[in-house]
Amino acid sequence: MHCPFCRHTDSRVMDSRTTDDGSSIRRRRQCPECGRRFTTIETASLTVTKRSGANEPFSRSKVLVGVRKACQGRPVTEDDLAILAQRVEECIRQQGQAEVEAHEVGLAILGPLRELDEVAYLRFASVYQAFDSLEDFEGAITLLRAGRDATGTEPEPRARPQTQAGMPPG
Ligand SMILES: [Zn+2]
């Protein structure tokens, strides 16, 4: 590692520590030439392959561009978005691959975005999955409703007949 002050071609590691989430290592270094200290952060490289075949480094800010558009006018804060981008990155890194395809990044966005805001989720999914008819929206909404019923997180429960779920077979 070159010294950022005097460009000396070597530096000495004084201290290394893993960040709390385990995703990177911070190293405190000292230049043996000029004696100045600096910090480096080391993360595993993660490459996204686009449909065109081009590669680019994974970037949380790129994830946020599409999501932020879908969240326009919705009660979603910048903090919510930052947490979402972090979850997306963690989800992708957990797959343990150094290279992922762009559509896998899109898939990893869908889950956390659905939990964050269902309207933004539908907007994002409609672009990402190229919805081209009302039936596509209906299908996605049906899935959303099914997911709510399964997890019991419906925000406004209405009085309606309980459906029998989980009947034993036979
Ligand atoms: Zn130096």
Backbone and ligand atoms as CSV (ligand in chain L), in Angstrom:
chain,resi,resn,atom,element,x,y,z
A,1,MET,N,N,0.848,-1.202,0.000
A,1,MET,CA,C,0.000,0.000,0.000
A,1,MET,C,C,0.881,1.248,0.000
A,2,HIS,N,N,0.693,2.098,-1.027
A,2,HIS,CA,C,1.489,3.333,-1.112
A,2,HIS,C,C,1.049,4.342,-0.063
A,3,CYS,N,N,2.002,5.100,0.437
A,3,CYS,CA,C,1.667,6.173,1.385
A,3,CYS,C,C,0.948,7.286,0.619
A,4,PRO,N,N,-0.244,7.725,1.110
A,4,PRO,CA,C,-0.984,8.762,0.378
A,4,PRO,C,C,-0.348,10.146,0.507
A,5,PHE,N,N,0.632,10.284,1.421
A,5,PHE,CA,C,1.243,11.598,1.625
A,5,PHE,C,C,2.499,11.757,0.778
A,6,CYS,N,N,3.405,10.779,0.872
A,6,CYS,CA,C,4.674,10.932,0.150
A,6,CYS,C,C,4.837,9.913,-0.976
A,7,ARG,N,N,3.828,9.071,-1.188
A,7,ARG,CA,C,3.839,8.057,-2.247
A,7,ARG,C,C,4.908,7.004,-2.052
A,8,HIS,N,N,5.461,6.907,-0.857
A,8,HIS,CA,C,6.410,5.828,-0.578
A,8,HIS,C,C,5.695,4.502,-0.851
A,9,THR,N,N,6.432,3.532,-1.408
A,9,THR,CA,C,5.769,2.331,-1.926
A,9,THR,C,C,5.446,1.286,-0.861
A,10,ASP,N,N,5.744,1.583,0.385
A,10,ASP,CA,C,5.461,0.583,1.415
A,10,ASP,C,C,4.867,1.264,2.646
A,11,SER,N,N,4.127,0.491,3.443
A,11,SER,CA,C,3.638,1.020,4.712
A,11,SER,C,C,3.508,-0.136,5.690
A,12,ARG,N,N,3.502,0.199,6.959
A,12,ARG,CA,C,3.476,-0.825,7.993
A,12,ARG,C,C,2.108,-0.824,8.668
A,13,VAL,N,N,1.540,-2.032,8.898
A,13,VAL,CA,C,0.249,-2.130,9.577
A,13,VAL,C,C,0.476,-2.042,11.082
A,14,MET,N,N,-0.146,-1.039,11.727
A,14,MET,CA,C,-0.003,-0.867,13.170
A,14,MET,C,C,-1.093,-1.626,13.927
A,15,ASP,N,N,-2.289,-1.683,13.306
A,15,ASP,CA,C,-3.455,-2.209,14.024
A,15,ASP,C,C,-4.508,-2.620,12.988
A,16,SER,N,N,-5.187,-3.760,13.217
A,16,SER,CA,C,-6.270,-4.214,12.330
A,16,SER,C,C,-7.486,-4.501,13.169
A,17,ARG,N,N,-8.639,-4.010,12.738
A,17,ARG,CA,C,-9.849,-4.498,13.395
A,17,ARG,C,C,-11.010,-4.673,12.433
A,18,THR,N,N,-11.770,-5.729,12.727
A,18,THR,CA,C,-12.931,-6.046,11.915
A,18,THR,C,C,-14.073,-5.134,12.343
A,19,THR,N,N,-14.826,-4.620,11.384
A,19,THR,CA,C,-15.974,-3.785,11.739
A,19,THR,C,C,-17.052,-4.642,12.396
A,20,ASP,N,N,-17.980,-3.987,13.092
A,20,ASP,CA,C,-18.980,-4.709,13.889
A,20,ASP,C,C,-19.750,-5.733,13.074
A,21,ASP,N,N,-20.088,-5.383,11.825
A,21,ASP,CA,C,-20.889,-6.320,11.031
A,21,ASP,C,C,-20.023,-7.353,10.308
A,22,GLY,N,N,-18.713,-7.291,10.523
A,22,GLY,CA,C,-17.843,-8.316,9.956
A,22,GLY,C,C,-17.614,-8.200,8.459
A,23,SER,N,N,-18.104,-7.108,7.843
A,23,SER,CA,C,-18.017,-7.024,6.388
A,23,SER,C,C,-16.718,-6.381,5.908
A,24,SER,N,N,-15.974,-5.773,6.819
A,24,SER,CA,C,-14.726,-5.149,6.380
A,24,SER,C,C,-13.714,-5.084,7.520
A,25,ILE,N,N,-12.483,-4.807,7.134
A,25,ILE,CA,C,-11.394,-4.687,8.109
A,25,ILE,C,C,-10.767,-3.305,7.961
A,26,ARG,N,N,-10.612,-2.606,9.070
A,26,ARG,CA,C,-9.913,-1.315,9.057
A,26,ARG,C,C,-8.482,-1.542,9.521
A,27,ARG,N,N,-7.542,-1.007,8.769
A,27,ARG,CA,C,-6.152,-1.134,9.178
A,27,ARG,C,C,-5.550,0.254,9.372
A,28,ARG,N,N,-4.887,0.412,10.515
A,28,ARG,CA,C,-4.165,1.640,10.789
A,28,ARG,C,C,-2.730,1.394,10.310
A,29,ARG,N,N,-2.258,2.269,9.423
A,29,ARG,CA,C,-0.926,2.056,8.855
A,29,ARG,C,C,-0.031,3.253,9.112
A,30,GLN,N,N,1.283,2.971,9.073
A,30,GLN,CA,C,2.249,4.061,9.199
A,30,GLN,C,C,3.280,3.950,8.092
A,31,CYS,N,N,3.617,5.091,7.531
A,31,CYS,CA,C,4.616,5.136,6.467
A,31,CYS,C,C,6.000,5.153,7.103
A,32,PRO,N,N,6.903,4.203,6.735
A,32,PRO,CA,C,8.246,4.189,7.326
A,32,PRO,C,C,9.114,5.340,6.810
A,33,GLU,N,N,8.676,5.968,5.720
A,33,GLU,CA,C,9.470,7.037,5.111
A,33,GLU,C,C,9.188,8.385,5.776
A,34,CYS,N,N,7.884,8.792,5.789
A,34,CYS,CA,C,7.549,10.113,6.328
A,34,CYS,C,C,6.950,10.021,7.741
A,35,GLY,N,N,6.625,8.803,8.174
A,35,GLY,CA,C,6.141,8.620,9.541
A,35,GLY,C,C,4.677,8.938,9.743
A,36,ARG,N,N,3.977,9.387,8.681
A,36,ARG,CA,C,2.572,9.725,8.861
A,36,ARG,C,C,1.696,8.478,8.882
A,37,ARG,N,N,0.528,8.626,9.500
A,37,ARG,CA,C,-0.387,7.484,9.653
A,37,ARG,C,C,-1.639,7.671,8.827
A,38,PHE,N,N,-2.195,6.578,8.358
A,38,PHE,CA,C,-3.454,6.619,7.608
A,38,PHE,C,C,-4.202,5.314,7.809
A,39,THR,N,N,-5.468,5.299,7.424
A,39,THR,CA,C,-6.327,4.135,7.632
A,39,THR,C,C,-6.781,3.594,6.285
A,40,THR,N,N,-6.786,2.282,6.156
A,40,THR,CA,C,-7.370,1.672,4.955
A,40,THR,C,C,-8.515,0.766,5.377
A,41,ILE,N,N,-9.474,0.628,4.498
A,41,ILE,CA,C,-10.609,-0.252,4.754
A,41,ILE,C,C,-10.633,-1.310,3.670
A,42,GLU,N,N,-10.675,-2.551,4.125
A,42,GLU,CA,C,-10.614,-3.659,3.189
A,42,GLU,C,C,-11.963,-4.390,3.178
A,43,THR,N,N,-12.573,-4.536,1.992
A,43,THR,CA,C,-13.804,-5.325,1.852
A,43,THR,C,C,-13.605,-6.309,0.706
A,44,ALA,N,N,-14.340,-7.410,0.742
A,44,ALA,CA,C,-14.272,-8.368,-0.360
A,44,ALA,C,C,-14.861,-7.705,-1.599
A,45,SER,N,N,-14.232,-7.918,-2.741
A,45,SER,CA,C,-14.759,-7.264,-3.939
A,45,SER,C,C,-16.011,-8.004,-4.401
A,46,LEU,N,N,-16.950,-7.248,-4.924
A,46,LEU,CA,C,-18.217,-7.816,-5.376
A,46,LEU,C,C,-18.535,-7.152,-6.705
A,47,THR,N,N,-18.623,-7.971,-7.751
A,47,THR,CA,C,-18.803,-7.441,-9.096
A,47,THR,C,C,-20.207,-7.753,-9.591
A,48,VAL,N,N,-20.821,-6.774,-10.217
A,48,VAL,CA,C,-22.144,-6.965,-10.801
A,48,VAL,C,C,-21.997,-7.049,-12.317
A,49,THR,N,N,-22.563,-8.110,-12.897
A,49,THR,CA,C,-22.532,-8.267,-14.349
A,49,THR,C,C,-23.846,-7.751,-14.912
A,50,LYS,N,N,-23.756,-6.792,-15.796
A,50,LYS,CA,C,-24.976,-6.220,-16.378
A,50,LYS,C,C,-25.421,-7.036,-17.585
A,51,ARG,N,N,-26.665,-6.763,-18.023
A,51,ARG,CA,C,-27.201,-7.528,-19.157
A,51,ARG,C,C,-26.334,-7.368,-20.398
A,52,SER,N,N,-25.702,-6.203,-20.521
A,52,SER,CA,C,-24.839,-5.950,-21.680
A,52,SER,C,C,-23.552,-6.778,-21.620
A,53,GLY,N,N,-23.306,-7.425,-20.456
A,53,GLY,CA,C,-22.080,-8.184,-20.300
A,53,GLY,C,C,-20.993,-7.392,-19.594
A,54,ALA,N,N,-21.224,-6.076,-19.427
A,54,ALA,CA,C,-20.241,-5.236,-18.755
A,54,ALA,C,C,-20.253,-5.520,-17.252
A,55,ASN,N,N,-19.084,-5.368,-16.631
A,55,ASN,CA,C,-18.954,-5.557,-15.186
A,55,ASN,C,C,-18.749,-4.222,-14.507
A,56,GLU,N,N,-19.300,-4.112,-13.286
A,56,GLU,CA,C,-18.991,-2.932,-12.484
A,56,GLU,C,C,-19.022,-3.341,-11.028
A,57,PRO,N,N,-18.296,-2.607,-10.177
A,57,PRO,CA,C,-18.317,-2.960,-8.755
A,57,PRO,C,C,-19.710,-2.734,-8.176
A,58,PHE,N,N,-20.118,-3.606,-7.246
A,58,PHE,CA,C,-21.399,-3.412,-6.571
A,58,PHE,C,C,-21.362,-2.074,-5.857
A,59,SER,N,N,-22.477,-1.328,-5.956
A,59,SER,CA,C,-22.523,-0.027,-5.306
A,59,SER,C,C,-23.888,0.177,-4.669
A,60,ARG,N,N,-23.871,0.477,-3.359
A,60,ARG,CA,C,-25.141,0.722,-2.665
A,60,ARG,C,C,-25.861,1.915,-3.263
A,61,SER,N,N,-25.104,2.908,-3.705
A,61,SER,CA,C,-25.769,4.105,-4.221
A,61,SER,C,C,-26.505,3.801,-5.524
A,62,LYS,N,N,-25.967,2.848,-6.304
A,62,LYS,CA,C,-26.687,2.456,-7.523
A,62,LYS,C,C,-27.992,1.751,-7.176
A,63,VAL,N,N,-27.950,0.916,-6.137
A,63,VAL,CA,C,-29.169,0.245,-5.669
A,63,VAL,C,C,-30.216,1.301,-5.329
A,64,LEU,N,N,-29.739,2.369,-4.679
A,64,LEU,CA,C,-30.675,3.384,-4.178
A,64,LEU,C,C,-31.316,4.209,-5.282
A,65,VAL,N,N,-30.665,4.310,-6.438
A,65,VAL,CA,C,-31.219,5.146,-7.503
A,65,VAL,C,C,-32.615,4.660,-7.895
A,66,GLY,N,N,-32.718,3.352,-8.193
A,66,GLY,CA,C,-33.997,2.801,-8.607
A,66,GLY,C,C,-35.013,2.775,-7.477
A,67,VAL,N,N,-34.539,2.454,-6.280
A,67,VAL,CA,C,-35.446,2.337,-5.138
A,67,VAL,C,C,-35.998,3.718,-4.753
A,68,ARG,N,N,-35.134,4.717,-4.802
A,68,ARG,CA,C,-35.557,6.065,-4.419
A,68,ARG,C,C,-36.671,6.561,-5.348
A,69,LYS,N,N,-36.529,6.251,-6.632
A,69,LYS,CA,C,-37.557,6.633,-7.608
A,69,LYS,C,C,-38.897,5.988,-7.245
A,70,ALA,N,N,-38.839,4.699,-6.910
A,70,ALA,CA,C,-40.067,3.966,-6.568
A,70,ALA,C,C,-40.691,4.506,-5.286
A,71,CYS,N,N,-39.886,5.137,-4.430
A,71,CYS,CA,C,-40.370,5.603,-3.126
A,71,CYS,C,C,-40.835,7.058,-3.152
A,72,GLN,N,N,-40.821,7.694,-4.324
A,72,GLN,CA,C,-41.230,9.097,-4.394
A,72,GLN,C,C,-42.631,9.291,-3.845
A,73,GLY,N,N,-42.774,10.256,-2.927
A,73,GLY,CA,C,-44.081,10.552,-2.371
A,73,GLY,C,C,-44.526,9.574,-1.303
A,74,ARG,N,N,-43.702,8.598,-0.983
A,74,ARG,CA,C,-44.051,7.613,0.034
A,74,ARG,C,C,-43.379,7.980,1.361
A,75,PRO,N,N,-43.958,7.538,2.489
A,75,PRO,CA,C,-43.362,7.884,3.792
A,75,PRO,C,C,-42.118,7.043,4.087
A,76,VAL,N,N,-41.080,7.241,3.292
A,76,VAL,CA,C,-39.841,6.476,3.436
A,76,VAL,C,C,-38.711,7.478,3.628
A,77,THR,N,N,-37.920,7.291,4.682
A,77,THR,CA,C,-36.844,8.248,4.968
A,77,THR,C,C,-35.529,7.787,4.346
A,78,GLU,N,N,-34.560,8.707,4.318
A,78,GLU,CA,C,-33.226,8.352,3.813
A,78,GLU,C,C,-32.605,7.255,4.678
A,79,ASP,N,N,-32.910,7.280,5.995
A,79,ASP,CA,C,-32.397,6.218,6.869
A,79,ASP,C,C,-32.954,4.857,6.454
A,80,ASP,N,N,-34.276,4.843,6.157
A,80,ASP,CA,C,-34.895,3.590,5.709
A,80,ASP,C,C,-34.171,3.068,4.471
A,81,LEU,N,N,-33.879,3.997,3.555
A,81,LEU,CA,C,-33.232,3.605,2.296
A,81,LEU,C,C,-31.820,3.082,2.545
A,82,ALA,N,N,-31.097,3.739,3.468
A,82,ALA,CA,C,-29.731,3.305,3.765
A,82,ALA,C,C,-29.749,1.902,4.365
A,83,ILE,N,N,-30.725,1.634,5.244
A,83,ILE,CA,C,-30.826,0.306,5.850
A,83,ILE,C,C,-31.175,-0.722,4.787
A,84,LEU,N,N,-32.089,-0.342,3.896
A,84,LEU,CA,C,-32.472,-1.259,2.816
A,84,LEU,C,C,-31.252,-1.621,1.963
A,85,ALA,N,N,-30.463,-0.610,1.584
A,85,ALA,CA,C,-29.297,-0.869,0.738
A,85,ALA,C,C,-28.308,-1.778,1.458
A,86,GLN,N,N,-28.180,-1.572,2.768
A,86,GLN,CA,C,-27.274,-2.426,3.545
A,86,GLN,C,C,-27.772,-3.876,3.552
A,87,ARG,N,N,-29.098,-4.034,3.725
A,87,ARG,CA,C,-29.667,-5.391,3.738
A,87,ARG,C,C,-29.467,-6.074,2.384
A,88,VAL,N,N,-29.634,-5.289,1.319
A,88,VAL,CA,C,-29.447,-5.855,-0.026
A,88,VAL,C,C,-28.001,-6.340,-0.186
A,89,GLU,N,N,-27.059,-5.498,0.250
A,89,GLU,CA,C,-25.654,-5.884,0.110
A,89,GLU,C,C,-25.348,-7.121,0.952
A,90,GLU,N,N,-25.862,-7.158,2.193
A,90,GLU,CA,C,-25.614,-8.321,3.055
A,90,GLU,C,C,-26.180,-9.591,2.425
A,91,CYS,N,N,-27.404,-9.455,1.883
A,91,CYS,CA,C,-28.071,-10.606,1.273
A,91,CYS,C,C,-27.231,-11.150,0.116
A,92,ILE,N,N,-26.680,-10.255,-0.690
A,92,ILE,CA,C,-25.892,-10.687,-1.845
A,92,ILE,C,C,-24.559,-11.271,-1.396
A,93,ARG,N,N,-23.934,-10.632,-0.419
A,93,ARG,CA,C,-22.637,-11.144,0.055
A,93,ARG,C,C,-22.785,-12.517,0.704
A,94,GLN,N,N,-23.967,-12.757,1.327
A,94,GLN,CA,C,-24.186,-14.057,1.970
A,94,GLN,C,C,-24.194,-15.194,0.959
A,95,GLN,N,N,-24.466,-14.877,-0.304
A,95,GLN,CA,C,-24.461,-15.917,-1.325
A,95,GLN,C,C,-23.043,-16.400,-1.604
A,96,GLY,N,N,-22.053,-15.642,-1.102
A,96,GLY,CA,C,-20.668,-16.081,-1.170
A,96,GLY,C,C,-20.064,-16.087,-2.552
A,97,GLN,N,N,-20.631,-15.318,-3.477
A,97,GLN,CA,C,-20.060,-15.253,-4.821
A,97,GLN,C,C,-19.377,-13.911,-5.024
A,98,ALA,N,N,-18.281,-13.929,-5.772
A,98,ALA,CA,C,-17.573,-12.682,-6.041
A,98,ALA,C,C,-18.238,-11.909,-7.174
A,99,GLU,N,N,-19.063,-12.610,-7.969
A,99,GLU,CA,C,-19.749,-11.974,-9.092
A,99,GLU,C,C,-21.226,-12.317,-9.046
A,100,VAL,N,N,-22.080,-11.319,-9.203
A,100,VAL,CA,C,-23.520,-11.590,-9.287
A,100,VAL,C,C,-24.067,-10.880,-10.513
A,101,GLU,N,N,-25.201,-11.388,-11.014
A,101,GLU,CA,C,-25.815,-10.732,-12.156
A,101,GLU,C,C,-26.736,-9.621,-11.657
A,102,ALA,N,N,-26.910,-8.616,-12.518
A,102,ALA,CA,C,-27.686,-7.445,-12.123
A,102,ALA,C,C,-29.098,-7.840,-11.680
A,103,HIS,N,N,-29.681,-8.849,-12.337
A,103,HIS,CA,C,-31.055,-9.198,-11.968
A,103,HIS,C,C,-31.122,-9.819,-10.566
A,104,GLU,N,N,-29.998,-10.403,-10.094
A,104,GLU,CA,C,-29.989,-10.932,-8.726
A,104,GLU,C,C,-30.022,-9.790,-7.712
A,105,VAL,N,N,-29.398,-8.663,-8.090
A,105,VAL,CA,C,-29.454,-7.493,-7.218
A,105,VAL,C,C,-30.909,-7.014,-7.137
A,106,GLY,N,N,-31.580,-6.981,-8.290
A,106,GLY,CA,C,-32.996,-6.588,-8.312
A,106,GLY,C,C,-33.842,-7.501,-7.436
A,107,LEU,N,N,-33.588,-8.800,-7.522
A,107,LEU,CA,C,-34.338,-9.759,-6.704
A,107,LEU,C,C,-34.106,-9.511,-5.220
A,108,ALA,N,N,-32.851,-9.199,-4.871
A,108,ALA,CA,C,-32.510,-8.984,-3.465
A,108,ALA,C,C,-33.167,-7.719,-2.922
A,109,ILE,N,N,-33.526,-6.791,-3.831
A,109,ILE,CA,C,-34.186,-5.547,-3.412
A,109,ILE,C,C,-35.653,-5.806,-3.087
A,110,LEU,N,N,-36.289,-6.717,-3.824
A,110,LEU,CA,C,-37.745,-6.893,-3.716
A,110,LEU,C,C,-38.216,-7.198,-2.286
A,111,GLY,N,N,-37.539,-8.131,-1.609
A,111,GLY,CA,C,-37.972,-8.544,-0.267
A,111,GLY,C,C,-37.971,-7.402,0.740
A,112,PRO,N,N,-36.801,-6.770,0.951
A,112,PRO,CA,C,-36.758,-5.676,1.919
A,112,PRO,C,C,-37.658,-4.490,1.525
A,113,LEU,N,N,-37.804,-4.254,0.220
A,113,LEU,CA,C,-38.639,-3.134,-0.211
A,113,LEU,C,C,-40.111,-3.424,0.084
A,114,ARG,N,N,-40.513,-4.686,-0.041
A,114,ARG,CA,C,-41.892,-5.055,0.254
A,114,ARG,C,C,-42.201,-4.802,1.727
A,115,GLU,N,N,-41.221,-5.107,2.597
A,115,GLU,CA,C,-41.422,-4.862,4.026
A,115,GLU,C,C,-41.467,-3.373,4.336
A,116,LEU,N,N,-40.731,-2.605,3.537
A,116,LEU,CA,C,-40.632,-1.167,3.798
A,116,LEU,C,C,-41.890,-0.437,3.350
A,117,ASP,N,N,-42.332,-0.661,2.126
A,117,ASP,CA,C,-43.482,0.067,1.597
A,117,ASP,C,C,-44.070,-0.702,0.417
A,118,GLU,N,N,-45.311,-1.125,0.573
A,118,GLU,CA,C,-45.901,-2.000,-0.449
A,118,GLU,C,C,-46.156,-1.280,-1.775
A,119,VAL,N,N,-46.484,0.013,-1.693
A,119,VAL,CA,C,-46.726,0.755,-2.935
A,119,VAL,C,C,-45.410,0.916,-3.709
A,120,ALA,N,N,-44.347,1.276,-2.975
A,120,ALA,CA,C,-43.042,1.415,-3.617
A,120,ALA,C,C,-42.604,0.071,-4.201
A,121,TYR,N,N,-42.897,-0.988,-3.464
A,121,TYR,CA,C,-42.568,-2.337,-3.946
A,121,TYR,C,C,-43.246,-2.622,-5.281
A,122,LEU,N,N,-44.555,-2.312,-5.358
A,122,LEU,CA,C,-45.291,-2.565,-6.602
A,122,LEU,C,C,-44.728,-1.744,-7.756
A,123,ARG,N,N,-44.400,-0.478,-7.454
A,123,ARG,CA,C,-43.806,0.361,-8.505
A,123,ARG,C,C,-42.492,-0.236,-8.986
A,124,PHE,N,N,-41.644,-0.604,-8.029
A,124,PHE,CA,C,-40.330,-1.141,-8.388
A,124,PHE,C,C,-40.485,-2.442,-9.163
A,125,ALA,N,N,-41.353,-3.332,-8.656
A,125,ALA,CA,C,-41.547,-4.626,-9.305
A,125,ALA,C,C,-42.102,-4.445,-10.711
A,126,SER,N,N,-42.960,-3.432,-10.891
A,126,SER,CA,C,-43.576,-3.248,-12.203
A,126,SER,C,C,-42.536,-2.850,-13.245
A,127,VAL,N,N,-41.524,-2.108,-12.817
A,127,VAL,CA,C,-40.458,-1.732,-13.740
A,127,VAL,C,C,-39.473,-2.886,-13.881
A,128,TYR,N,N,-39.064,-3.409,-12.735
A,128,TYR,CA,C,-38.027,-4.435,-12.720
A,128,TYR,C,C,-38.489,-5.711,-13.422
A,129,GLN,N,N,-39.762,-6.098,-13.188
A,129,GLN,CA,C,-40.253,-7.322,-13.805
A,129,GLN,C,C,-41.049,-7.030,-15.077
A,130,ALA,N,N,-40.964,-5.775,-15.546
A,130,ALA,CA,C,-41.570,-5.382,-16.819
A,130,ALA,C,C,-43.046,-5.777,-16.919
A,131,PHE,N,N,-43.834,-5.358,-15.890
A,131,PHE,CA,C,-45.278,-5.576,-15.949
A,131,PHE,C,C,-45.814,-4.882,-17.196
A,132,ASP,N,N,-46.671,-5.539,-17.966
A,132,ASP,CA,C,-47.233,-4.836,-19.117
A,132,ASP,C,C,-48.748,-4.971,-19.191
A,133,SER,N,N,-49.366,-5.464,-18.121
A,133,SER,CA,C,-50.820,-5.525,-18.145
A,133,SER,C,C,-51.359,-5.411,-16.728
A,134,LEU,N,N,-52.669,-5.128,-16.614
A,134,LEU,CA,C,-53.295,-5.074,-15.299
A,134,LEU,C,C,-53.193,-6.421,-14.607
A,135,GLU,N,N,-53.222,-7.493,-15.378
A,135,GLU,CA,C,-53.138,-8.831,-14.786
A,135,GLU,C,C,-51.817,-9.008,-14.024
A,136,ASP,N,N,-50.743,-8.404,-14.568
A,136,ASP,CA,C,-49.461,-8.513,-13.870
A,136,ASP,C,C,-49.545,-7.854,-12.494
A,137,PHE,N,N,-50.208,-6.675,-12.449
A,137,PHE,CA,C,-50.370,-5.981,-11.165
A,137,PHE,C,C,-51.248,-6.810,-10.231
A,138,GLU,N,N,-52.351,-7.333,-10.796
A,138,GLU,CA,C,-53.256,-8.139,-9.969
A,138,GLU,C,C,-52.523,-9.332,-9.362
A,139,GLY,N,N,-51.685,-9.965,-10.186
A,139,GLY,CA,C,-50.928,-11.121,-9.695
A,139,GLY,C,C,-50.007,-10.723,-8.545
A,140,ALA,N,N,-49.321,-9.579,-8.712
A,140,ALA,CA,C,-48.389,-9.130,-7.682
A,140,ALA,C,C,-49.134,-8.762,-6.404
A,141,ILE,N,N,-50.315,-8.124,-6.568
A,141,ILE,CA,C,-51.098,-7.719,-5.393
A,141,ILE,C,C,-51.633,-8.962,-4.668
A,142,THR,N,N,-52.057,-9.952,-5.441
A,142,THR,CA,C,-52.520,-11.204,-4.831
A,142,THR,C,C,-51.403,-11.834,-3.995
A,143,LEU,N,N,-50.183,-11.811,-4.548
A,143,LEU,CA,C,-49.053,-12.364,-3.803
A,143,LEU,C,C,-48.783,-11.567,-2.531
A,144,LEU,N,N,-48.895,-10.223,-2.650
A,144,LEU,CA,C,-48.697,-9.372,-1.474
A,144,LEU,C,C,-49.703,-9.725,-0.386
A,145,ARG,N,N,-50.991,-9.872,-0.795
A,145,ARG,CA,C,-52.045,-10.189,0.176
A,145,ARG,C,C,-51.775,-11.539,0.827
A,146,ALA,N,N,-51.358,-12.503,-0.002
A,146,ALA,CA,C,-51.074,-13.849,0.524
A,146,ALA,C,C,-49.937,-13.769,1.543
A,147,GLY,N,N,-48.918,-12.943,1.219
A,147,GLY,CA,C,-47.788,-12.794,2.142
A,147,GLY,C,C,-48.229,-12.192,3.459
A,148,ARG,N,N,-49.113,-11.175,3.401
A,148,ARG,CA,C,-49.618,-10.553,4.623
A,148,ARG,C,C,-50.364,-11.555,5.479
A,149,ASP,N,N,-51.259,-12.322,4.831
A,149,ASP,CA,C,-52.059,-13.283,5.582
A,149,ASP,C,C,-51.170,-14.322,6.246
A,150,ALA,N,N,-50.091,-14.702,5.532
A,150,ALA,CA,C,-49.207,-15.737,6.066
A,150,ALA,C,C,-48.439,-15.240,7.277
A,151,THR,N,N,-48.037,-13.938,7.239
A,151,THR,CA,C,-47.207,-13.444,8.333
A,151,THR,C,C,-48.029,-12.711,9.382
A,152,GLY,N,N,-49.297,-12.468,9.080
A,152,GLY,CA,C,-50.162,-11.794,10.050
A,152,GLY,C,C,-49.760,-10.366,10.316
A,153,THR,N,N,-49.217,-9.674,9.292
A,153,THR,CA,C,-48.767,-8.304,9.513
A,153,THR,C,C,-49.687,-7.300,8.838
A,154,GLU,N,N,-50.914,-7.674,8.573
A,154,GLU,CA,C,-51.839,-6.736,7.945
A,154,GLU,C,C,-52.023,-5.529,8.868
A,155,PRO,N,N,-51.758,-4.312,8.369
A,155,PRO,CA,C,-51.805,-3.155,9.249
A,155,PRO,C,C,-53.211,-2.807,9.745
A,156,GLU,N,N,-54.231,-3.000,8.923
A,156,GLU,CA,C,-55.592,-2.674,9.353
A,156,GLU,C,C,-56.460,-3.926,9.255
A,157,PRO,N,N,-56.508,-4.697,10.317
A,157,PRO,CA,C,-57.308,-5.919,10.248
A,157,PRO,C,C,-58.792,-5.585,10.127
A,158,ARG,N,N,-59.458,-6.218,9.211
A,158,ARG,CA,C,-60.883,-5.982,9.022
A,158,ARG,C,C,-61.639,-7.218,9.485
A,159,ALA,N,N,-62.889,-6.972,9.902
A,159,ALA,CA,C,-63.716,-8.102,10.310
A,159,ALA,C,C,-64.107,-8.889,9.072
A,160,ARG,N,N,-63.587,-10.050,8.958
A,160,ARG,CA,C,-63.939,-10.879,7.810
A,160,ARG,C,C,-63.747,-12.327,8.240
A,161,PRO,N,N,-64.431,-13.220,7.561
A,161,PRO,CA,C,-64.344,-14.618,7.982
A,161,PRO,C,C,-62.916,-15.142,7.914
A,162,GLN,N,N,-62.534,-15.840,8.922
A,162,GLN,CA,C,-61.206,-16.460,8.950
A,162,GLN,C,C,-61.154,-17.596,7.950
A,163,THR,N,N,-60.068,-17.627,7.178
A,163,THR,CA,C,-59.911,-18.769,6.288
A,163,THR,C,C,-59.137,-19.838,7.033
A,164,GLN,N,N,-59.470,-21.056,6.789
A,164,GLN,CA,C,-58.771,-22.158,7.439
A,164,GLN,C,C,-57.459,-22.435,6.725
A,165,ALA,N,N,-56.369,-22.163,7.407
A,165,ALA,CA,C,-55.071,-22.466,6.817
A,165,ALA,C,C,-54.430,-23.591,7.605
A,166,GLY,N,N,-53.588,-24.345,6.938
A,166,GLY,CA,C,-52.848,-25.389,7.629
A,166,GLY,C,C,-53.697,-26.564,8.064
A,167,MET,N,N,-54.713,-26.902,7.266
A,167,MET,CA,C,-55.508,-28.101,7.567
A,167,MET,C,C,-54.633,-29.344,7.420
A,168,PRO,N,N,-54.712,-30.265,8.358
A,168,PRO,CA,C,-53.911,-31.479,8.192
A,168,PRO,C,C,-54.350,-32.281,6.974
A,169,PRO,N,N,-53.409,-32.883,6.273
A,169,PRO,CA,C,-53.785,-33.631,5.054
A,169,PRO,C,C,-54.602,-34.855,5.421
A,170,GLY,N,N,-55.504,-35.219,4.538
A,170,GLY,CA,C,-56.323,-36.408,4.755
A,170,GLY,C,C,-57.602,-36.043,5.379
L,1,ZN,ZN,ZN,4.947,8.661,3.580
